[in-house]
């Protein structure tokens, strides 16, 4: 059997549709259909084709390395490694200039010329160099503390002018609860991008996640789950057998 036939048969044996497999592997449905027909021209090269084969094989229960090896055998074998010497070999030799000892005669001539010029300028200018009159800067006097009606000095209390600490908002916390009516695949991601869960949720099992601002959920089967957001029952997210993308925030759920 060909690679595409092996992948297609294993996918059907795992009970997954092409849409469900696409949701779990993040590989486009059109590309999965092409791979199952042994058409790898849409992968963008052997490097990406091996990556897609390895990713799909993990999800449907095949050995990724075995399938990649089978692909290499049918497409010209494993690529040969590139020797570092052939990559970094210089085309032309690099010439290193020899260091030369400093020319002390030239240095002494330059120093003597500087001394002569300085002496000529000193003789032509004459007189003493004026110095700046530097005086210490005056420090503003600190006013005495104000007196209270009783005659005692009153010291300002800086704590009265200190800014009050900011309090965070807690209204954006989302409590997302899912109960599986039957076993199905589920992917839960926080709005900020942090992965909370990805995998099969067994029938009868209930899971709860807490997230800031909201969550993005991909359901492998829209009719296989019962939802509850912040204590509010939402029922099933959609019809049975359909892959759905939904977003749930602190207010109301939104379609993906």
Buried (B, 14 or more C-beta within 10 A) or exposed (E): EEBBEBBBBBBEEEEBBBBBBBBBBEBEBEBBBBBBEBEBEBBEEBEEBBBBBBBBBBBBEBEBEEBBBBBBEEBEEEEEEEEEEEEEEEEEEEEEEEEEEEEEEEEEEEEEEEEEEEEEEEEEEEEEEEEEEEEEEEEEEEEEEEEEEEEEEEEEEEEEEEEEEEEEEEEBEBBBBBBBBEBBBBBBBBBEEEEBBEEEBEEEEEBEBEBBEBBBBBBBBBBBBBBBBEEEEBEBBBEEBBBBBBBBBBEEBEEE
